[in-house]
Amino acid sequence: MATGMTPSSSDAGLLSPKQPHFTPRAKRVIFLFINGGPSQFESFEYKPELRKANGKQGKSKKKLLGPLLDFAQHGESGMWVSEAFPHLAKQTDQLCMLNAMQTNSRAHPLAIPLLHTGEFQFQRPSLGSWVLYGLGTENQNLPGFFTIKPTRTFGGPSNYGSAFLPSSYQATRLGWDGQGIKGANLQNLTPGNLQSPDAARQALDLAQMMNQQLLDQTTEAQGVIDSLALSERMQQAVPQVLDIEQETQGTLDRYGVNTKNTDDFGRQCLLARRLVESGVRFVEVHSSGWDHHSNLDKFKPKAETIDKPIAALLADLAERGMLDDTLVVWTGEFGRTPETQILSGKETIGRDHNADGYTAWMAGGGVQGGLTYGKTDDLGYKAVEGAIHLHDFHATILHLLGIDHTKLTYRYGGRDFRLTNVYGEIVHDIIA
C-alpha cells in the first residue's frame, strides 16, 4: 500500500483523491516526451569548445561535430538556448534546465521503458500510474492519467501501463504515434449496438453485479468495477474536454493549431492544458522523430513543430494561475554524442546515443525558474557536475507532488515495490 496515503473520499473507488505525504509544490504533471534522444548540442546545452574542436578526432576516433546552430542568452537568467527554439527562448525564466542527466542505457528499447517505469528487465508500473496510485484524481468523471499519441514500440503500452498495480491506474490512450491527433477520440464510450440507454444501463448493471461477486474472491476485480463505472461517467465529460473548438481563435493561433508545421503538436499541448485544467492528474504528450543519426541538419525545422506549442502551453498555464502548481517536464530517453555518426562506414551529419550526459528541463510546479543546473565536460561526453540519474529525476518529480518516493510502495509477489527501486536522491538544489 502507499504508506501515509489516505483517501479523502470513499465514493470513487481506487481513484479517490488521497492526501500526499507532505504539502506538495505541484498538483499535476504534463510530461513532454521527445522520443528518439534529442540532441542537446543543437537545443539547450551551449558548447563553444565543441564548436572550436569541430573536425578534430574525438575519444572514439570519430571526428568531433560542432553545434550546427547558433546559441544566444535569453531572459533575466541569461539562459543559453539555440536558434531552433525562438519561442521557448522567451520562456527561459520559467525553465529549470538540467544539463547533466544520466540513465542506464543508450539503446531505445531499454532507455524508453527506463524513463517511463524506472526498469527495463521486468514490466513495472509507469510513472503516471504511480502518481495516480499515490494521489488519486480530482475529477471523477475523467481518467486521472492520459497518454496522447504514444509509441507502439520500445515498450509500447507498458510505458503507460499499470503492470501489477490495479488496472484503474493505467493511462487512457488518445491516438497513436504516426497518426494525426485531429479527430482522435476514445473508443467504447457509447453503447454500441444496444438500441436504448435503458438496455445499456441494464447491461452495465449485470456486468457490475457479476464483478461484485468476483470481488469477494479477488481484490483485482476492483479495477474493472471502477473502470466500468468511470466509462459511464466519461460519456458526457470526455467529448467536452476534447473539443478544442471551444477555445478562442486567439488561443488556437497561439498554440499553432491549423498551421501546417505546428498543428498536430499544438493540438496535443492544448489538449494537455484542457485535461489538467479539468482535474486530470498526469498527461503525457509525445513528439517522435528525434533519432538524428543522420539528417541533423534538419533539426531546426523539426524543433519548429514543438517550439511554439510548448511556449504557448507555459504562457497559457501561467496566465491561468496554473503553472505554479503544474509541473511541466521535457525530456528524451537520452541525448547525443559530440562526435560525428558513422553509418555503413561513412560519416553522416548526425550523432549517436549518449546516456552519460544529456539535457532535460522542468518548469512550474515548485522548481527554480531561470536555473541552469549541472554540466557535462567541455565537449559534452558525460556529466561532470550536478549529475541527475534517472532515479533521482523520478524521486524529485514525486517529491514535488508531495510524495516520499521511499514510502510510495505496493506489495506484490511477496515484496514491496516502488518506482525508484532501492535508488533515488531528491535534487533539492533545483527546488524553489
C-alpha positions in Angstrom: 0.0 0.0 0.0 1.0 3.6 -0.3 2.3 4.3 3.2 0.8 7.5 4.6 -1.7 7.9 1.7 -5.3 8.0 2.8 -8.4 8.5 0.5 -10.2 11.8 1.0 -13.5 10.4 -0.3 -14.9 6.9 -0.4 -17.2 7.1 -3.4 -14.6 7.0 -6.2 -13.1 3.6 -5.5 -9.4 3.3 -6.3 -9.3 6.7 -8.0 -10.5 8.6 -4.9 -8.3 11.6 -4.1 -5.6 10.8 -1.5 -3.7 13.0 0.8 0.0 13.4 -0.1 2.7 12.6 2.4 3.5 16.3 2.8 2.5 19.6 1.4 3.0 19.4 -2.4 4.5 22.1 -4.7 2.7 20.6 -7.7 -0.7 19.0 -8.0 -0.4 17.7 -11.6 2.1 16.8 -14.3 2.4 17.4 -18.0 5.1 15.2 -19.3 6.5 16.1 -22.7 8.3 13.0 -24.1 10.7 13.9 -27.0 11.1 10.4 -28.5 14.4 9.5 -30.1 17.0 11.3 -28.0 17.1 15.0 -29.0 20.5 16.5 -29.4 21.4 18.8 -26.5 24.1 20.4 -28.7 21.5 21.8 -31.1 19.0 22.7 -28.4 19.8 23.7 -24.8 23.5 23.0 -23.9 25.9 25.6 -25.1 29.3 24.1 -26.0 31.7 26.7 -27.5 34.7 24.4 -27.0 33.0 21.7 -29.1 32.5 24.3 -31.9 36.2 25.1 -31.8 37.1 21.4 -31.9 34.9 20.7 -34.9 36.6 18.1 -37.2 39.2 17.0 -34.7 39.5 13.4 -33.5 37.3 12.5 -30.6 37.6 9.9 -27.9 36.3 7.1 -30.1 38.4 8.0 -33.1 35.5 9.7 -34.8 35.5 13.3 -35.8 34.0 15.8 -33.4 30.9 17.6 -34.7 30.5 21.2 -33.5 27.0 22.5 -32.9 25.2 23.1 -36.1 23.1 26.0 -34.7 23.9 29.3 -33.0 23.1 29.9 -29.4 22.2 33.1 -27.5 21.4 34.0 -23.9 17.8 34.9 -23.0 15.7 36.2 -20.2 16.9 37.7 -16.9 18.6 34.4 -16.2 20.8 34.6 -19.3 20.0 31.0 -20.1 21.6 29.7 -23.3 19.1 28.4 -26.0 19.7 27.6 -29.6 18.1 29.4 -32.5 15.9 26.3 -33.0 13.7 27.4 -30.2 12.9 31.2 -30.6 9.5 31.0 -28.9 10.7 28.8 -26.0 13.6 31.2 -25.5 11.1 33.8 -24.4 10.1 31.5 -21.5 13.6 30.8 -20.2 12.9 32.4 -16.8 10.3 29.7 -16.3 12.7 26.8 -17.2 14.8 24.8 -14.9 17.5 23.5 -17.3 19.1 20.1 -16.3 22.2 19.7 -18.4 23.7 16.7 -16.6 21.1 14.0 -16.9 22.1 10.3 -16.9 20.4 7.0 -17.5 21.4 3.3 -17.6 21.1 2.5 -21.3 21.9 4.1 -24.6 19.5 1.7 -26.5 16.0 2.8 -27.3 14.3 -0.5 -26.3 15.8 -0.2 -22.8 16.0 3.5 -22.3 12.4 4.3 -23.1 11.0 1.8 -20.6 13.6 3.1 -18.1 12.3 6.6 -18.5 8.7 5.6 -18.1 8.9 2.9 -15.4 12.4 3.0 -13.9 13.1 -0.5 -15.1 13.7 -2.4 -18.3 14.2 -6.0 -17.3 10.7 -6.6 -15.9 7.5 -4.9 -16.5 6.8 -2.2 -13.9 4.1 0.4 -13.4 4.6 3.6 -15.3 5.4 7.0 -13.7 1.9 8.2 -14.4 0.4 5.1 -12.8 2.5 5.5 -9.6 1.4 9.2 -9.4 -2.3 8.2 -9.9 -1.9 5.4 -7.3 -0.4 7.8 -4.8 -2.7 10.8 -5.3 -5.9 9.6 -7.0 -7.6 12.1 -9.3 -9.6 15.3 -8.8 -12.3 14.8 -11.4 -14.2 11.5 -11.0 -15.8 12.0 -14.5 -12.4 11.7 -16.2 -9.5 9.3 -16.1 -6.7 10.5 -13.9 -3.9 9.6 -16.4 -4.0 10.3 -20.2 -1.3 9.5 -22.8 -1.6 11.3 -26.1 -0.2 9.6 -29.2 2.2 7.2 -27.5 4.6 4.9 -29.4 3.6 1.3 -30.1 7.3 0.2 -30.0 10.1 0.1 -27.4 7.9 -0.9 -24.5 4.6 0.2 -26.2 1.6 0.1 -23.9 3.8 -0.9 -20.9 5.2 2.6 -21.0 1.8 3.9 -19.7 0.5 0.7 -18.2 -0.1 -0.1 -14.5 1.7 -3.6 -14.5 0.9 -5.2 -11.1 -1.0 -2.1 -9.8 -4.8 -2.3 -10.3 -5.9 -1.5 -13.8 -7.6 1.7 -12.7 -4.2 3.3 -12.6 -3.2 2.7 -16.2 -3.4 5.5 -18.7 -6.3 6.2 -21.1 -4.8 6.4 -24.6 -5.8 9.0 -27.1 -4.4 8.3 -30.6 -1.2 6.6 -31.7 2.2 7.9 -32.8 2.2 8.3 -36.6 -1.4 9.3 -36.8 -2.8 12.8 -36.7 -4.4 13.8 -33.4 -7.1 15.8 -35.1 -10.3 13.8 -34.9 -8.9 11.2 -32.5 -11.4 10.0 -29.9 -11.9 7.4 -27.2 -13.5 4.2 -28.3 -16.1 2.2 -26.4 -17.7 5.2 -24.7 -21.0 4.6 -26.5 -23.5 1.7 -26.0 -22.6 0.3 -29.5 -25.3 -1.9 -31.0 -27.6 -1.6 -28.0 -30.7 0.2 -29.1 -31.5 2.2 -26.0 -29.9 3.9 -22.9 -32.1 1.6 -20.8 -30.6 -1.5 -22.4 -27.1 -0.1 -21.9 -27.9 0.6 -18.3 -29.2 -2.9 -17.7 -26.1 -4.5 -19.4 -23.8 -2.4 -17.2 -25.7 -3.3 -14.0 -25.5 -7.0 -14.9 -21.7 -6.8 -15.5 -21.2 -4.9 -12.3 -23.3 -7.4 -10.3 -21.0 -10.2 -11.6 -17.9 -8.2 -10.9 -19.0 -7.6 -7.3 -19.4 -11.3 -6.8 -15.9 -11.8 -8.2 -14.7 -9.1 -5.8 -15.4 -11.4 -2.9 -12.8 -13.8 -4.4 -10.1 -11.4 -5.5 -9.5 -7.7 -5.0 -8.2 -7.4 -8.5 -11.8 -7.1 -9.7 -12.0 -3.6 -8.1 -10.1 -2.1 -11.0 -12.6 -3.5 -13.5 -15.5 -2.2 -11.4 -14.1 1.2 -11.2 -13.3 1.4 -14.9 -16.8 0.4 -15.9 -18.3 3.0 -13.6 -15.9 5.6 -14.9 -16.6 4.8 -18.5 -20.3 5.6 -17.9 -19.5 9.0 -16.4 -17.0 9.8 -19.1 -19.6 9.7 -21.9 -20.6 13.3 -21.3 -17.4 14.7 -19.8 -14.8 13.5 -22.3 -16.2 14.9 -25.5 -16.5 18.4 -23.9 -12.9 18.4 -22.7 -11.5 17.1 -26.0 -13.4 19.7 -28.1 -10.7 22.3 -28.6 -13.0 24.3 -30.9 -14.5 25.8 -27.7 -11.2 27.8 -27.4 -10.9 31.3 -28.9 -9.3 31.8 -32.2 -6.5 33.7 -30.4 -5.8 30.6 -28.3 -5.8 28.3 -31.3 -3.4 30.6 -33.1 -1.1 30.9 -30.1 -0.6 27.1 -30.0 -0.2 26.9 -33.7 -3.4 25.0 -34.4 -4.3 24.9 -38.1 -0.8 25.9 -39.0 0.9 23.1 -41.0 4.1 22.6 -39.0 2.6 23.1 -35.6 -0.9 21.9 -35.9 -0.5 18.3 -34.5 1.7 19.1 -31.6 -0.2 22.3 -30.9 -3.4 20.3 -30.5 -1.7 17.9 -28.2 -0.4 20.7 -25.9 -3.8 22.4 -25.9 -5.5 19.1 -25.0 -3.0 18.7 -22.2 -3.9 22.1 -20.8 -7.6 21.4 -21.1 -7.2 18.0 -19.4 -5.2 19.2 -16.4 -7.5 22.2 -16.1 -10.3 19.7 -15.8 -8.7 17.8 -12.9 -6.6 15.1 -14.7 -3.6 14.3 -12.6 -1.0 13.2 -15.2 -0.9 13.9 -19.0 1.9 12.6 -21.3 2.4 14.2 -24.7 4.6 12.7 -27.4 6.8 14.0 -30.2 8.7 11.4 -32.2 11.4 11.5 -34.9 14.3 12.9 -32.9 16.7 10.0 -33.5 19.2 12.0 -35.6 21.9 9.5 -36.6 21.8 11.5 -39.8 19.9 14.5 -41.2 20.9 16.5 -38.1 20.9 19.5 -40.4 17.1 19.1 -40.3 17.0 19.6 -36.5 15.8 23.2 -36.8 12.6 22.5 -38.8 11.9 19.5 -36.5 12.2 21.8 -33.5 9.8 24.2 -35.1 7.0 21.6 -34.8 7.2 21.8 -30.9 8.7 25.2 -30.1 5.6 27.4 -30.5 3.2 24.9 -28.9 5.3 24.4 -25.8 5.9 28.1 -25.3 2.2 28.7 -25.6 1.5 25.9 -23.1 3.8 27.5 -20.5 2.4 31.0 -21.1 -1.2 29.8 -21.0 -0.7 27.9 -17.7 1.0 30.9 -16.2 -1.8 33.3 -17.2 -4.4 31.0 -15.8 -2.6 30.8 -12.5 -1.8 27.1 -13.0 1.9 27.0 -13.7 2.9 27.3 -10.1 1.2 24.0 -9.2 1.6 22.2 -12.6 4.9 20.5 -13.2 5.9 20.5 -16.9 8.6 18.1 -17.8 10.5 18.0 -21.1 12.9 15.1 -21.8 14.0 12.4 -24.2 15.2 8.9 -23.2 18.8 10.1 -23.6 20.9 12.6 -25.6 23.5 12.6 -28.3 27.3 12.3 -28.5 29.6 15.2 -29.6 31.1 13.1 -32.4 30.0 12.5 -36.0 27.9 9.4 -36.6 29.4 6.7 -38.8 26.8 4.7 -40.8 27.8 1.9 -43.2 31.4 3.1 -42.9 30.6 6.7 -43.9 30.4 9.9 -41.9 27.0 11.5 -41.6 25.7 14.8 -40.3 24.4 13.1 -37.2 25.2 12.0 -33.7 25.0 8.7 -31.8 23.2 8.0 -28.5 24.6 9.3 -25.2 23.3 8.2 -21.8 26.2 9.7 -19.8 25.2 13.3 -20.1 22.1 14.9 -21.7 19.6 17.6 -21.2 16.1 17.7 -19.8 14.1 20.6 -18.3 11.3 21.2 -15.9 9.0 24.3 -15.4 6.5 25.3 -12.8 5.4 23.0 -10.0 7.9 24.3 -7.4 11.2 24.2 -9.4 13.5 27.2 -9.8 12.8 29.0 -13.0 15.8 30.5 -14.8 18.2 28.0 -13.3 20.7 26.1 -15.3 21.8 23.1 -13.2 24.7 20.7 -13.9 27.0 20.5 -16.8 29.0 18.0 -18.9 32.6 18.2 -19.8 33.7 20.9 -22.3 33.0 18.6 -25.3 29.8 17.1 -23.8 30.7 13.4 -23.4 29.5 13.0 -19.8 28.2 14.7 -16.8 30.9 16.2 -14.5 28.8 18.5 -12.2 25.3 18.2 -10.8 24.6 14.8 -12.3 21.0 13.7 -12.1 20.4 10.0 -12.6 17.0 8.9 -13.9 16.1 7.5 -10.5 16.9 10.9 -8.9 14.7 12.5 -11.6 11.8 10.3 -10.7 12.3 10.8 -6.9 12.3 14.6 -7.4 9.1 14.6 -9.5 7.4 12.6 -6.8 8.7 14.9 -4.1 7.3 18.0 -5.9 4.0 16.2 -5.8 4.2 15.7 -2.1 5.2 12.1 -2.3 8.0 10.4 -0.4 9.4 8.0 -3.1 10.6 5.6 -0.4 7.1 5.3 1.0 5.1 5.0 -2.2 5.1 1.2 -2.3 2.9 -1.6 -3.4 3.2 -5.2 -2.2 3.4 -7.7 -5.0 4.9 -11.2 -5.1 6.0 -11.1 -1.5 7.9 -7.8 -1.6 7.3 -4.1 -1.6 7.9 -2.4 -4.9 8.4 1.3 -5.6 9.2 3.4 -8.7 12.8 4.1 -7.7 13.5 0.6 -6.6 16.3 1.0 -3.9 17.7 4.1 -5.5 16.9 7.8 -6.0 18.0 11.0 -4.3 15.9 14.2 -4.4 17.6 17.0 -6.2 16.8 19.7 -3.6 19.0 22.3 -5.4 16.5 22.7 -8.2 13.5 23.2 -5.9 12.4 26.8 -5.4 
